């Protein structure tokens, strides 16, 4: 058994979709990123890589490569799962952003992740928090996700 931790943060900008767990969330801003910017899937990917001591997604999917431009983060996470050979026991994650509220989207986000990784939805925890108006996240300028995975 091994544990891994991952996190990711991106600026929020107009004109980009807000992607979380492979689901597009209706909002007037999205992640400013080289890929689709899904901070949650990036954090989970880094947690898996960390558990296997395989570096981070920036090493496997560089943000200056034309091959990874606008790459769906679902493809990044699936590639990480395959490359790592990890059997996921569970994922615990937290998304921090001021708006929009995510409570109604969390079941779909959990299902998307579970389906992609071919695990039971009960193995995927997704929580949402605000930054209580503090810092760039609290000002609505950024979004952050953190994830811990247990693998075998």
N, C-alpha and C positions, 0 to 999 in steps of 0.2 A: 504494500500500500504506500502511496506517495501523495503528498499534498502540493498543490501549486497555487500561486496568487498572481492575478493579473489586473492591470488597470489601464484606462485610456481616458483621454480628455480631448475634446475638440471645441473650437469656436463654433458658435451658431451664427449662420448668415442667411440672409434672404436669398431665395432662388434655388435652394437645394432641398431635397426631401429629407425629412427626419426619419431615419431608419433605426429601429431598435429590435434586436432579435430576429431580423429578417422581415419585419413588418413595417410598412410605411405608416407612420403616425400622422394624422392630419394636423398641420401646424404651418405657420407662415415662415418658419426658419428650419434649416437643417444643418447637418454637420459639414464644416469646411474641411475637406479631406481629399487625398489623392484617390482613394477607393470610394465606396459609397459612404464611408465614415461611420459605420455602425459601431459605436463605442462599446456596446454590450458584447457583441460577438468578438470584437478585438480583445476585450478583457478576458473573455472565456478562452480564446485561442492562446493568449499569452499565459494564462494559468495552466493550461494543458502542457504547453511547451516548457514552462517553469518546472512542473512536476517531473518532467522527463529530462531536465537539464539540457534542453535543446535550444537555448537562446530565446529570441522573441520574434514576433511576426515581421518586424522591420528587417530582420536578416533574411527571412524567407521570401518576403513580399516587399521589396524596397519601394519607398515612396518617390523615387526618381526614375522608376522603370516604366516605359510605355506599355509594357505587358500587364502592369497592375493598375493602370489608369482606369478609374471608375469600376474596378473589380467588385463584384458583389461579395460582401463579407460572409455570406452563406458559403460561398466557394472557398474562402480563406479558412473558415472553421472546419469544413469538411476535409480539406487538404491536410490541415493540422492533425485532425483525428486519424486520418489514414497514415500519415507520415510517422506519427508518434506510436501508433499501435496500441494506444491507451484504451483500457476498458474503464469507462467512466462509472463511478459509483454514485457520485452526486455533485451537483453544482449549486453554489449559493452565491447570489449576485445582488448588487445594489446599484441602481441608477440614481444619480443626483442631478436634478434640474429644477428650475423654478416653475416653468410652464412648458408644455401643457400638463395637466394632471394625467397620470397613467393608469389609475386603478382599473378603468374599464378595458384597457388594452393588455393588461398583464396576463390574463388567461391565453390570449392568442399568441403572445410573445413566448410564453412557456411551451405551448404546443408546437410552435415553429421550431424551437430549439430541440425539443424532445424528438420530433419527427426527423429532423436533419441528422441528429446523432444516433437515432434508432435506440432511444432509451425511453423509459416510462416517464410520463409527465411528473410523477411524484418524485423523480430524481432531480428536478429542475426547480430551484427557488429563485424568484425575481421579486425584488422589493424596490420601491421608489421613495425617494426622500427629496426634500427641498434643502436649500442652503440658508433658509431663513433670511433671505435678502442680503446675505454676506458675500463679498468677493464677486468675481466675474460670473460664477454660476448663479449666485443670488440676484445679480443684476440682469440675468437672462442673456448673457453674452457667451456662455459655455455650457457644456454638458459633460458629465463624467460617469464612468461605470467602473465598478470593481467586482472581481469574481474570485472565488476560491473553489477549487475542484479537488475531489478525492478520486484517485485512479488506482487501478490494480494492474 
